[in-house]
Amino acid sequence: MYNIIEVIIGLVACILIFYHRPILFNETNNASKKRISVIIPARNEEENLENLIHDLKVQTRKVDEIICIDDHSDDKTAIIAQKHADIFISVDEIQQGWTGKNWACNLGVEAATGDVFIFLDADLRLHPNAIAKLESTFDASHCTISVEPFHKIKNWYEYFSYFFNLIQICANGVGWPFWSKNIGLFGPVIMISREDYMFIGGHESVKNSIVEDVSLGEEMRNHGLKFKLFLGGNDISFRMYSNGVGELIEGWTKNMASGAMKTPLLLLIMVVLWFGAITSVFVNLIRSIIDFNLFAISVYAALYFFTAILLWSISRKIGGFKFRGVLVYPILLLACFVVFIISMFKRYIFKETSWKGRKIELGGKK
């Protein structure tokens, strides 16, 4: 009975953590129509960049300029950017004390002429109404907005990102009904006015941060500015780490080792309860099978199936995770735990990690 109560408490915590899953507002005719500059930092994105720029050029709400910054790519990213972007910038040398992405974004802003900046990761795909909805949401919110894209799944190994996606969203406080402050921005999509960007000191204020999205959010709070977070839904999507298991492990290791999950204590407790519950369901199911306790088997099998349904339902606005993939959630949870251990080794033993061929010192330097 104690185990069942523990599971129920953990599953209730899960429901509360993901109570809200806000998506972008529908486009309106009352949008401000301010001049919009899209800034795309890109490093080794030849497979993605052309698709994103094409999506930007077929938007119902046209952007005023597309600025692409090539951050020392060793593939065809620079060629594609130079051909398709309105403004192309090649990073010759990263200034001392900056990380690569922050320096690239800073150069993009220096070339931008817009009243509003939209920072986009190069691996995004946009529905033709995406910019219009971003603008409507931005105007209605009266503050900076940021979007976590919908995670599209094509290969089996991409399911290993499942719990990382959920943790990234819940750790930011997006869904929590009793939490009014978000921790930081979502890196893939940030829409901010020039005025607010300059007020917080732009990317220079977070120049040595590896997780600049979280740091920018902290700077905004320090300056008394609000921001709101949304999910990409049908309008903004991406494939995370589409180049294989190695890239997936490297990417999530970087995020976790860099301290991307600065979760408040209350939310952390809720996450621990949630993870404890879903682990307990699986462990007790296996134990009851070994003991051949038919009553316990029926109870924990029902709880296991309910848990899988719950996990699948909360992730439907987050990614294209199919039920049959979520049904083996213990394997996905184990993968999450293994990457967490790797990230801790890299942070505290090796004190460095890597991303796209670039070594990253975990003291914050590039």
C-alpha positions as CSV (number, residue, x, y, z in Angstrom):
1,M,0.0,0.0,0.0
2,Y,2.9,2.4,0.8
3,N,4.4,1.8,-2.6
4,I,1.1,2.5,-4.3
5,I,0.6,5.8,-2.4
6,E,4.2,6.8,-3.3
7,V,3.4,6.1,-7.0
8,I,0.2,8.0,-6.9
9,I,1.9,11.1,-5.3
10,G,4.6,11.0,-8.0
11,L,2.2,10.7,-10.8
12,V,0.1,13.6,-9.4
13,A,3.4,15.6,-9.3
14,C,4.0,14.7,-13.0
15,I,0.5,16.0,-13.9
16,L,1.1,19.3,-12.0
17,I,4.5,19.8,-13.5
18,F,3.1,19.7,-17.0
19,Y,-0.3,21.3,-16.2
20,H,0.2,24.1,-18.7
21,R,1.6,23.6,-22.2
22,P,1.2,27.1,-23.8
23,I,1.4,27.4,-27.6
24,L,1.7,30.5,-29.8
25,F,-1.3,32.7,-30.3
26,N,-3.1,32.8,-33.6
27,E,-2.1,35.6,-36.0
28,T,-4.2,38.8,-35.9
29,N,-4.6,41.9,-38.0
30,N,-3.5,44.0,-35.0
31,A,0.1,43.0,-35.1
32,S,2.5,46.0,-34.8
33,K,4.3,45.3,-38.1
34,K,7.6,46.6,-36.6
35,R,10.7,45.9,-38.6
36,I,12.0,42.4,-37.8
37,S,15.6,41.2,-38.1
38,V,16.1,37.4,-38.1
39,I,19.5,36.4,-36.8
40,I,20.8,32.9,-37.4
41,P,24.1,31.8,-35.9
42,A,25.3,28.6,-37.7
43,R,28.1,26.1,-37.2
44,N,28.2,23.1,-39.5
45,E,24.6,23.3,-40.5
46,E,24.7,22.6,-44.2
47,E,22.0,20.0,-43.9
48,N,19.6,22.4,-42.2
49,L,20.3,26.0,-43.0
50,E,18.9,26.1,-46.5
51,N,15.6,24.6,-45.3
52,L,15.2,27.3,-42.6
53,I,16.0,30.2,-44.9
54,H,13.5,28.8,-47.5
55,D,10.8,28.6,-44.7
56,L,11.5,32.2,-43.8
57,K,11.1,33.4,-47.3
58,V,7.6,31.8,-47.7
59,Q,6.2,33.3,-44.5
60,T,2.8,35.0,-44.6
61,R,4.4,37.7,-42.5
62,K,7.6,38.6,-44.3
63,V,10.7,39.4,-42.2
64,D,12.7,42.5,-43.2
65,E,16.1,40.9,-43.2
66,I,17.7,37.5,-42.7
67,I,21.2,37.7,-41.2
68,C,23.3,34.5,-41.1
69,I,26.6,34.2,-39.2
70,D,28.9,31.4,-40.1
71,D,30.8,30.3,-36.9
72,H,33.9,28.6,-38.3
73,S,32.1,25.9,-40.1
74,D,34.1,23.2,-41.9
75,D,31.3,22.1,-44.2
76,K,29.2,24.1,-46.8
77,T,27.4,26.3,-44.3
78,A,29.1,29.5,-45.3
79,I,28.4,28.9,-49.0
80,I,24.7,28.3,-48.3
81,A,24.4,31.3,-46.0
82,Q,26.2,33.6,-48.5
83,K,23.9,32.5,-51.3
84,H,20.5,32.7,-49.5
85,A,20.7,35.1,-46.6
86,D,20.2,38.9,-47.0
87,I,23.3,39.6,-44.9
88,F,26.1,37.1,-44.5
89,I,28.8,37.4,-41.8
90,S,31.8,35.2,-41.5
91,V,33.4,34.9,-38.1
92,D,37.2,35.4,-38.5
93,E,38.1,35.2,-34.9
94,I,36.2,34.8,-31.7
95,Q,37.0,37.6,-29.3
96,Q,38.7,36.6,-26.1
97,G,36.3,35.7,-23.3
98,W,33.3,34.9,-25.6
99,T,31.7,31.6,-26.6
100,G,31.2,31.0,-30.3
101,K,27.4,31.3,-30.4
102,N,27.3,34.4,-28.3
103,W,29.9,36.1,-30.4
104,A,28.1,35.2,-33.6
105,C,24.8,36.5,-32.2
106,N,26.6,39.7,-31.2
107,L,27.9,40.2,-34.7
108,G,24.5,39.6,-36.1
109,V,23.0,42.3,-33.9
110,E,25.6,44.8,-35.0
111,A,24.5,44.3,-38.6
112,A,20.8,44.3,-37.8
113,T,18.5,47.3,-38.6
114,G,15.3,45.9,-37.1
115,D,13.2,47.2,-34.2
116,V,12.8,43.5,-33.1
117,F,15.3,40.7,-33.2
118,I,14.4,37.0,-33.7
119,F,17.3,34.7,-32.9
120,L,16.8,31.3,-34.5
121,D,18.8,28.1,-34.4
122,A,19.7,26.8,-37.8
123,D,18.0,23.4,-37.5
124,L,14.5,24.8,-37.2
125,R,11.6,24.3,-39.6
126,L,8.8,26.9,-39.7
127,H,5.2,26.7,-40.8
128,P,4.3,29.5,-43.1
129,N,2.3,31.2,-40.3
130,A,5.1,30.9,-37.7
131,I,6.5,34.5,-37.9
132,A,2.9,35.9,-37.9
133,K,2.1,33.9,-34.8
134,L,5.4,34.9,-33.1
135,E,4.6,38.5,-33.8
136,S,1.0,38.3,-32.5
137,T,2.2,36.5,-29.4
138,F,5.0,39.0,-28.9
139,D,2.6,42.0,-29.2
140,A,0.0,40.4,-26.9
141,S,2.5,39.5,-24.3
142,H,4.2,42.9,-24.2
143,C,7.5,41.3,-23.4
144,T,10.2,39.0,-24.8
145,I,9.0,35.6,-25.8
146,S,10.9,32.3,-26.4
147,V,9.8,29.0,-27.9
148,E,10.8,25.4,-27.4
149,P,10.2,23.8,-30.8
150,F,8.2,20.6,-31.4
151,H,10.6,17.7,-31.5
152,K,10.1,15.6,-34.6
153,I,11.2,12.0,-34.5
154,K,12.4,10.0,-37.4
155,N,14.9,7.4,-36.1
156,W,14.7,5.1,-33.1
157,Y,17.6,6.6,-31.2
158,E,15.9,10.0,-31.1
159,Y,13.6,8.6,-28.5
160,F,16.5,8.7,-26.1
161,S,15.9,12.5,-26.0
162,Y,12.5,11.9,-24.5
163,F,13.1,12.5,-20.8
164,F,15.7,15.3,-21.6
165,N,13.0,17.1,-23.5
166,L,10.5,16.8,-20.6
167,I,13.1,17.8,-18.0
168,Q,14.2,20.8,-20.0
169,I,10.6,22.1,-20.2
170,C,9.6,21.3,-16.6
171,A,12.8,22.7,-15.2
172,N,12.0,26.1,-16.7
173,G,8.7,26.1,-14.9
174,V,6.6,26.3,-18.1
175,G,3.8,23.9,-17.0
176,W,3.8,24.4,-13.2
177,P,0.4,26.0,-12.3
178,F,1.8,27.6,-9.0
179,W,5.0,28.9,-10.4
180,S,5.1,32.5,-11.8
181,K,8.7,32.8,-12.8
182,N,10.5,31.0,-15.6
183,I,14.2,30.2,-15.1
184,G,15.5,31.2,-18.5
185,L,14.8,31.5,-22.2
186,F,14.7,28.6,-24.7
187,G,17.7,28.9,-27.0
188,P,16.2,27.9,-30.4
189,V,13.8,30.8,-30.7
190,I,14.1,34.2,-28.9
191,M,12.1,37.2,-29.9
192,I,13.1,40.4,-28.2
193,S,12.8,44.2,-28.9
194,R,16.0,46.1,-29.7
195,E,15.3,48.3,-26.7
196,D,15.1,45.5,-24.2
197,Y,18.1,43.7,-25.8
198,M,20.3,46.7,-25.4
199,F,19.0,47.5,-21.9
200,I,20.3,44.1,-20.6
201,G,23.6,44.4,-22.4
202,G,22.7,41.9,-25.1
203,H,24.9,38.8,-25.6
204,E,27.8,40.7,-24.2
205,S,26.3,40.4,-20.7
206,V,26.4,36.6,-21.0
207,K,29.4,36.4,-23.4
208,N,31.2,33.5,-21.6
209,S,28.0,31.5,-20.9
210,I,27.6,28.1,-22.5
211,V,23.9,28.1,-21.8
212,E,23.2,31.6,-23.0
213,D,19.5,31.1,-23.1
214,V,19.3,30.5,-19.4
215,S,21.8,33.3,-18.7
216,L,19.8,35.8,-20.9
217,G,16.7,35.0,-18.9
218,E,18.6,35.6,-15.7
219,E,19.8,39.0,-17.0
220,M,16.3,40.0,-17.9
221,R,15.0,39.2,-14.4
222,N,17.9,41.1,-12.9
223,H,16.9,44.1,-15.0
224,G,13.2,43.8,-14.0
225,L,12.1,42.7,-17.5
226,K,9.5,39.9,-18.0
227,F,9.5,37.2,-20.6
228,K,7.1,34.4,-21.5
229,L,7.8,30.8,-22.8
230,F,5.8,28.8,-25.3
231,L,5.9,25.5,-27.1
232,G,6.3,25.3,-30.9
233,G,3.3,23.1,-31.6
234,N,2.5,22.8,-35.3
235,D,4.3,26.0,-36.1
236,I,8.0,25.6,-35.1
237,S,9.8,22.3,-35.0
238,F,13.2,20.7,-35.2
239,R,14.9,17.3,-35.1
240,M,17.3,17.2,-32.2
241,Y,20.7,15.5,-33.0
242,S,19.7,13.9,-36.2
243,N,23.2,12.8,-37.0
244,G,23.3,9.8,-34.8
245,V,23.6,8.6,-31.2
246,G,27.0,10.1,-30.7
247,E,25.7,13.6,-31.5
248,L,22.7,13.1,-29.2
249,I,24.9,12.0,-26.3
250,E,27.4,14.9,-26.9
251,G,24.5,17.4,-27.1
252,W,22.7,16.4,-23.9
253,T,25.9,15.9,-22.1
254,K,26.9,19.5,-22.9
255,N,23.6,20.9,-21.7
256,M,23.6,18.9,-18.4
257,A,27.3,19.4,-17.7
258,S,27.0,23.1,-18.3
259,G,24.3,23.5,-15.7
260,A,21.4,24.1,-18.0
261,M,18.9,22.7,-15.5
262,K,18.9,25.4,-12.8
263,T,15.8,24.0,-11.3
264,P,14.2,25.7,-8.2
265,L,14.0,23.5,-5.1
266,L,10.2,23.0,-5.2
267,L,10.3,21.9,-8.8
268,L,13.3,19.7,-8.1
269,I,11.3,17.9,-5.4
270,M,8.4,17.4,-7.7
271,V,10.7,16.0,-10.4
272,V,12.3,13.6,-7.9
273,L,8.8,12.4,-6.8
274,W,7.8,11.9,-10.5
275,F,11.0,10.0,-11.4
276,G,10.7,7.9,-8.2
277,A,7.1,7.0,-9.0
278,I,7.7,5.8,-12.5
279,T,10.8,3.9,-11.4
280,S,8.9,2.3,-8.6
281,V,6.1,1.1,-10.9
282,F,8.6,-0.7,-13.2
283,V,10.7,-2.2,-10.3
284,N,7.7,-3.4,-8.4
285,L,6.2,-4.9,-11.6
286,I,9.4,-6.9,-12.2
287,R,9.5,-7.9,-8.5
288,S,5.9,-9.1,-8.6
289,I,6.6,-11.2,-11.7
290,I,9.6,-12.8,-10.1
291,D,7.5,-13.6,-7.0
292,F,4.7,-14.7,-9.2
293,N,2.2,-12.6,-7.2
294,L,-0.7,-12.5,-9.5
295,F,-2.5,-9.7,-7.6
296,A,0.6,-7.5,-7.5
297,I,1.3,-8.3,-11.2
298,S,-2.2,-7.1,-12.1
299,V,-1.9,-3.9,-10.0
300,Y,1.5,-2.9,-11.2
301,A,0.8,-3.9,-14.8
302,A,-2.2,-1.5,-14.7
303,L,-0.1,1.2,-13.1
304,Y,2.6,0.7,-15.7
305,F,0.2,1.0,-18.6
306,F,-1.4,4.1,-17.0
307,T,2.1,5.6,-16.5
308,A,3.0,5.1,-20.1
309,I,-0.3,6.7,-21.2
310,L,0.3,9.7,-18.9
311,L,3.9,10.2,-20.2
312,W,2.7,9.9,-23.8
313,S,-0.2,12.4,-23.2
314,I,2.0,15.1,-21.6
315,S,4.5,14.8,-24.5
316,R,2.1,15.1,-27.4
317,K,2.6,18.9,-27.6
318,I,6.3,18.5,-27.0
319,G,7.4,16.0,-29.6
320,G,6.3,13.3,-32.0
321,F,6.9,10.5,-29.6
322,K,4.7,7.6,-30.4
323,F,3.0,5.5,-27.7
324,R,4.9,2.3,-28.6
325,G,8.2,4.2,-28.0
326,V,7.0,5.6,-24.7
327,L,5.8,2.2,-23.6
328,V,9.4,1.2,-23.0
329,Y,10.0,4.3,-20.9
330,P,12.4,2.4,-18.4
331,I,14.9,2.1,-21.2
332,L,14.6,5.8,-22.0
333,L,14.9,6.7,-18.3
334,L,18.1,4.5,-18.1
335,A,19.6,6.4,-21.1
336,C,18.8,9.7,-19.3
337,F,20.6,8.4,-16.2
338,V,23.7,7.2,-18.1
339,V,24.1,10.6,-19.9
340,F,23.7,12.3,-16.5
341,I,26.6,10.3,-15.1
342,I,28.7,11.1,-18.2
343,S,27.9,14.7,-17.8
344,M,29.0,14.7,-14.1
345,F,32.3,13.0,-15.0
346,K,32.9,15.7,-17.7
347,R,32.0,18.5,-15.3
348,Y,33.8,17.5,-12.2
349,I,36.6,15.1,-13.4
350,F,37.6,16.2,-16.9
351,K,36.2,19.8,-16.5
352,E,35.4,20.1,-20.2
353,T,33.0,18.8,-22.8
354,S,32.7,19.3,-26.6
355,W,30.1,20.3,-29.2
356,K,30.5,20.3,-33.0
357,G,34.2,19.8,-32.8
358,R,34.8,22.6,-30.3
359,K,36.2,21.9,-26.8
360,I,34.2,23.7,-24.1
361,E,35.8,24.4,-20.7
362,L,33.2,24.0,-18.0
363,G,34.4,27.1,-16.3
364,G,32.5,29.0,-19.0
365,K,35.2,29.6,-21.6
366,K,34.9,28.5,-25.2
